[in-house]
Amino acid sequence: MEHLPVMFTQALQQLAIRQDGSYLDCTFGRGGHSQGILSQLDESGRLLALDRDWAACDSDVARQMLKDGRFTLTHSRFSELQNITGQAGLSGKVDGILIDLGVSSPQLDDPGRGFSFLRDGPLDMRMDTGTGVSAAQWLASVDEKELVSVLFDYGEERFARRIARAIVESRAQSPILTTKQLAVLVENAVPMRERHKHPATRSFQAIRLEINKELDELKSVLEQSVLLLKPGGRLVVISFHSLEDRIVKRFFRAESGAKFNPGKLPIKEADIAKGVLKTIGKAIKPGPEEIAQNTRARSAVMRVAERV
C-alpha cells in the first residue's frame, strides 16, 4: 500500500511555513510531509528530518530528496533531536516542528517487520532493527507481572492477565516467534471480541510501544522541542491513540502555565510562572474524505502549540 501522509494539508497550514524558515520533520517516513514543507521554502529555507527506521532513511525518496542542499536527513531517535539540531546550528532558531507519531504503512505492510497481526512474519516490531531486542526476544523472558502491566497500561487491555498467563504458558512449551503465533494465542485467550477490532490489536500496540519505548521518546522530544523553537515557532503533533494524545495534551497545558495553581494564597503577578507555549485552537481531526481514502487516518488527532 502507498504511504499517504496523514493530515497533509492541515499539517502544512498549522506549521504556518515561512519561505526562509527552518523546520524539523521528526518522522520522515516516506517523505510525504517533508516534501510538502520543502516545496514551500525558498533557497534560504532549511528542512532537517530524522527517522529511527533505517529503511526510511535509505529509501528511494530519501536519496532523491538528499540531492537538495536545503534538506538534511538523519537516522536517529526523537530523544537525540537536541544534539542533532545543535550540530546543525539551529538550536533556538527553528520556525516549526512536525511530529507524526505511530507506524507507517510500509512498516505495517512488510511482514518481515512484524508490526501487523494481519500478515505472518517474524515477531520483531522494532522501529530500528539494528538495536534493542525484538518482540520475540522480549516475550521469551519478560516477567508475567511486568507483561500484565505493559498490556494494561500501554494497550488498555482489560484481559491483560488472561493474555499474559496464556503467553507464559505457551512459551514454556515452545518459543513465540511469529506474528501469527502471537495473534492466535491472544485471540484464544480473549473471551469477548470488540466490534470491528481484532482481539490482538491492543496487545500488539502495547508490545510495540514497550519494545520501542515510544512514550518515553515522545515525552523527550516534546521537552526538547520547547528549547529548539524560536518565539512564534509552531509545534505540530499528530497522534494515533489516546495514550499519545493524552501526553501531548497534558504537555501543552503544563507548558502554557496551566500547571501553576496558587490556590487562595495572596500572590503577586510577577511571581506567577509564565508559560512558554500557547495552544493554537482545538484538537484537529481528519475529515471524512481523507478517512475514506486512507482508513489508517481515522484515529489521528492533531494538536498545535506556539512558542511565546
C-alpha positions as CSV (number, residue, x, y, z in Angstrom):
1,M,0.0,0.0,0.0
2,E,1.2,3.5,-0.8
3,H,2.1,5.5,2.2
4,L,-0.2,8.5,2.4
5,P,0.9,11.3,4.8
6,V,-1.9,11.8,7.4
7,M,-3.5,15.2,7.6
8,F,-1.0,16.6,5.0
9,T,-2.8,19.8,4.2
10,Q,-3.6,20.6,7.8
11,A,0.0,20.0,8.9
12,L,1.4,22.4,6.4
13,Q,-1.3,25.0,7.3
14,Q,-0.7,24.7,11.0
15,L,3.1,25.0,10.6
16,A,2.5,28.5,9.1
17,I,5.5,28.0,6.9
18,R,7.8,30.9,6.1
19,Q,9.7,30.7,2.9
20,D,13.0,31.4,4.5
21,G,12.3,29.4,7.7
22,S,14.0,26.5,9.3
23,Y,11.9,23.4,10.0
24,L,12.2,19.9,11.6
25,D,10.3,16.8,10.5
26,C,10.8,14.3,13.3
27,T,9.3,11.4,11.4
28,F,10.4,11.4,7.8
29,G,8.7,8.1,7.0
30,R,8.4,8.1,3.2
31,G,8.9,11.8,2.9
32,G,5.3,13.0,2.3
33,H,5.2,15.8,4.9
34,S,8.9,16.7,4.2
35,Q,8.3,17.1,0.5
36,G,5.3,19.4,1.3
37,I,7.4,21.5,3.7
38,L,10.3,21.7,1.2
39,S,8.0,22.8,-1.6
40,Q,7.1,26.0,0.4
41,L,10.7,27.0,1.2
42,D,12.8,29.3,-0.9
43,E,16.6,29.0,-1.4
44,S,17.4,30.2,2.1
45,G,15.0,27.8,3.9
46,R,16.1,24.7,5.6
47,L,14.5,21.4,6.5
48,L,16.1,18.9,8.9
49,A,14.3,15.5,9.0
50,L,15.0,12.4,11.1
51,D,13.8,8.8,11.3
52,R,14.5,5.9,13.6
53,D,13.9,3.4,10.8
54,W,16.9,2.9,8.6
55,A,14.7,1.7,5.8
56,A,13.1,5.1,5.7
57,C,16.4,6.9,5.5
58,D,17.6,4.6,2.8
59,S,14.5,4.8,0.6
60,D,14.5,6.0,-3.0
61,V,12.5,9.1,-1.9
62,A,15.1,9.9,0.7
63,R,18.0,9.5,-1.7
64,Q,16.3,11.8,-4.2
65,M,15.5,14.5,-1.7
66,L,19.0,14.5,-0.3
67,K,20.2,16.0,-3.6
68,D,18.5,19.2,-2.5
69,G,21.0,21.3,-0.5
70,R,18.3,22.7,1.7
71,F,17.4,19.2,3.1
72,T,19.2,17.1,5.7
73,L,18.1,13.6,6.9
74,T,19.5,11.8,9.9
75,H,19.0,8.3,11.2
76,S,18.1,8.9,14.8
77,R,15.5,8.7,17.6
78,F,13.4,11.5,19.0
79,S,15.5,11.7,22.1
80,E,18.5,12.7,20.0
81,L,16.8,15.7,18.5
82,Q,18.5,18.4,20.5
83,N,22.0,17.1,19.8
84,I,21.3,16.9,16.0
85,T,19.8,20.3,15.9
86,G,22.7,21.8,17.9
87,Q,25.2,20.3,15.4
88,A,23.2,21.9,12.6
89,G,23.3,25.3,14.3
90,L,19.6,25.5,14.7
91,S,19.1,25.5,18.5
92,G,16.5,28.2,19.4
93,K,16.2,29.1,15.7
94,V,13.5,26.7,14.5
95,D,10.3,28.0,13.0
96,G,8.4,24.8,13.1
97,I,8.5,21.2,14.3
98,L,6.3,18.4,13.0
99,I,6.0,15.1,14.9
100,D,3.9,12.4,13.2
101,L,3.6,9.5,15.6
102,G,2.8,5.9,15.0
103,V,3.7,3.3,12.4
104,S,3.9,4.0,8.7
105,S,2.2,2.0,6.0
106,P,5.4,0.5,4.7
107,Q,6.3,-0.8,8.2
108,L,2.8,-2.3,8.7
109,D,2.7,-3.8,5.2
110,D,6.1,-5.5,5.4
111,P,5.6,-9.0,7.0
112,G,9.3,-9.0,7.8
113,R,8.9,-6.1,10.3
114,G,6.5,-8.0,12.5
115,F,4.2,-5.0,13.3
116,S,1.0,-6.4,12.0
117,F,-1.1,-9.4,13.0
118,L,-2.7,-9.4,9.5
119,R,0.4,-10.9,7.9
120,D,2.5,-13.7,9.2
121,G,6.2,-12.9,9.8
122,P,8.9,-12.8,12.4
123,L,7.8,-11.2,15.6
124,D,10.2,-8.2,15.6
125,M,8.3,-4.8,16.0
126,R,11.5,-2.7,16.3
127,M,11.5,0.7,14.6
128,D,15.3,0.4,14.4
129,T,16.1,-3.2,13.6
130,G,19.8,-2.6,14.3
131,T,19.4,-2.0,18.0
132,G,17.5,-3.4,21.0
133,V,15.6,-6.6,21.5
134,S,12.8,-7.9,19.2
135,A,9.3,-8.6,20.5
136,A,10.0,-12.3,20.3
137,Q,13.1,-11.9,22.5
138,W,11.3,-9.7,25.0
139,L,8.3,-12.1,25.2
140,A,10.7,-15.0,25.8
141,S,12.0,-13.5,29.1
142,V,9.6,-10.9,30.4
143,D,8.2,-11.4,33.9
144,E,4.5,-12.2,33.9
145,K,3.7,-9.4,36.2
146,E,5.5,-6.9,34.0
147,L,3.8,-8.3,31.0
148,V,0.4,-7.7,32.6
149,S,1.4,-4.1,33.4
150,V,2.5,-3.4,29.8
151,L,-0.7,-4.9,28.3
152,F,-2.9,-3.0,30.7
153,D,-1.0,0.3,30.7
154,Y,0.0,0.6,27.1
155,G,-2.7,-1.4,25.4
156,E,-5.6,-0.6,27.8
157,E,-6.3,-4.3,27.6
158,R,-8.9,-5.4,30.1
159,F,-8.0,-9.0,29.6
160,A,-4.3,-8.4,30.3
161,R,-4.0,-11.1,33.0
162,R,-5.5,-13.8,30.8
163,I,-3.3,-12.9,27.9
164,A,-0.1,-12.7,29.9
165,R,-0.9,-16.1,31.5
166,A,-1.5,-17.6,28.1
167,I,1.8,-16.2,26.8
168,V,3.8,-17.5,29.7
169,E,2.2,-21.0,29.5
170,S,2.7,-21.1,25.7
171,R,6.4,-20.0,25.8
172,A,7.1,-22.8,28.3
173,Q,6.2,-25.3,25.6
174,S,7.8,-23.6,22.6
175,P,9.1,-20.0,21.7
176,I,6.6,-17.5,20.3
177,L,8.4,-16.4,17.2
178,T,5.9,-15.2,14.6
179,T,3.1,-12.6,14.5
180,K,0.5,-15.3,13.6
181,Q,1.5,-17.3,16.7
182,L,1.0,-14.4,19.0
183,A,-2.2,-13.2,17.3
184,V,-3.8,-16.7,17.6
185,L,-2.6,-17.0,21.2
186,V,-4.2,-13.7,22.1
187,E,-7.4,-14.4,20.2
188,N,-7.9,-17.7,22.1
189,A,-7.2,-16.0,25.4
190,V,-9.7,-13.2,25.0
191,P,-13.3,-14.3,25.9
192,M,-15.0,-11.4,24.2
193,R,-14.5,-9.6,20.8
194,E,-14.8,-5.9,20.3
195,R,-16.8,-4.9,17.3
196,H,-14.7,-4.1,14.2
197,K,-11.4,-4.7,16.2
198,H,-9.2,-7.8,16.1
199,P,-8.7,-9.3,19.6
200,A,-4.9,-8.9,19.2
201,T,-5.0,-5.1,18.3
202,R,-4.4,-3.8,21.9
203,S,-1.7,-6.4,22.7
204,F,0.3,-5.7,19.5
205,Q,0.1,-2.0,20.3
206,A,1.2,-2.4,23.9
207,I,4.2,-4.7,23.0
208,R,5.3,-2.3,20.2
209,L,5.2,0.7,22.5
210,E,7.2,-1.2,25.1
211,I,9.8,-2.6,22.6
212,N,10.5,0.9,21.2
213,K,10.0,2.9,24.4
214,E,7.7,5.1,22.2
215,L,6.0,7.1,25.0
216,D,9.4,7.9,26.7
217,E,10.7,9.1,23.3
218,L,7.6,11.2,22.9
219,K,8.0,12.9,26.3
220,S,11.7,13.5,25.5
221,V,11.0,15.1,22.1
222,L,8.3,17.4,23.4
223,E,10.6,18.7,26.2
224,Q,13.4,19.3,23.7
225,S,11.1,21.0,21.2
226,V,10.4,23.9,23.5
227,L,14.1,24.6,23.7
228,L,14.6,24.5,19.9
229,L,11.7,26.7,18.8
230,K,12.2,30.4,18.4
231,P,9.4,32.8,19.6
232,G,6.4,32.3,17.2
233,G,7.6,28.9,16.2
234,R,5.0,26.2,15.8
235,L,4.9,22.7,17.3
236,V,2.5,20.3,15.4
237,V,1.9,16.8,16.7
238,I,-0.2,14.1,15.1
239,S,-1.0,11.2,17.4
240,F,-2.9,8.0,16.8
241,H,-4.2,6.7,20.1
242,S,-5.3,8.0,23.5
243,L,-2.1,7.4,25.3
244,E,0.0,9.6,22.9
245,D,-2.7,12.3,22.7
246,R,-3.0,12.5,26.5
247,I,0.7,13.0,26.8
248,V,0.7,15.8,24.2
249,K,-2.4,17.5,25.6
250,R,-1.0,17.5,29.2
251,F,2.4,18.8,28.0
252,F,0.8,21.7,26.1
253,R,-1.3,22.5,29.1
254,A,1.6,22.4,31.5
255,E,3.9,24.4,29.3
256,S,1.2,27.1,28.8
257,G,1.5,27.9,32.5
258,A,-1.6,25.9,33.5
259,K,0.5,23.8,35.8
260,F,0.7,26.7,38.2
261,N,-2.0,26.8,40.8
262,P,-1.6,29.4,43.6
263,G,-4.8,28.3,45.4
264,K,-6.2,31.0,47.7
265,L,-2.8,32.4,48.8
266,P,-2.2,36.1,48.1
267,I,0.4,36.3,45.3
268,K,1.9,38.9,43.0
269,E,1.5,38.7,39.3
270,A,5.3,38.9,38.9
271,D,5.7,35.7,40.9
272,I,3.5,33.7,38.6
273,A,5.5,31.4,36.2
274,K,4.8,32.4,32.6
275,G,4.1,29.6,30.1
276,V,6.4,29.1,27.1
277,L,3.8,27.7,24.9
278,K,0.3,28.7,23.9
279,T,-2.2,26.2,22.4
280,I,-3.5,27.1,18.9
281,G,-7.1,26.2,18.5
282,K,-8.7,22.8,19.5
283,A,-7.7,19.3,18.5
284,I,-8.0,18.8,14.7
285,K,-9.2,15.5,13.2
286,P,-9.2,14.3,9.6
287,G,-12.3,14.8,7.5
288,P,-14.5,12.0,6.1
289,E,-12.9,12.3,2.6
290,E,-9.4,11.6,4.0
291,I,-10.6,8.7,6.1
292,A,-12.4,7.2,3.1
293,Q,-9.1,7.5,1.1
294,N,-6.9,6.3,4.0
295,T,-8.6,4.3,6.7
296,R,-5.4,4.5,8.9
297,A,-6.1,8.2,9.4
298,R,-9.4,7.6,11.2
299,S,-7.8,7.7,14.7
300,A,-5.5,10.6,14.1
301,V,-5.6,13.7,16.3
302,M,-3.5,16.9,15.6
303,R,-2.6,19.4,18.3
304,V,-0.8,22.6,17.7
305,A,1.1,25.0,20.0
306,E,3.2,28.1,19.5
307,R,6.3,29.3,21.3
308,V,5.8,32.6,23.1
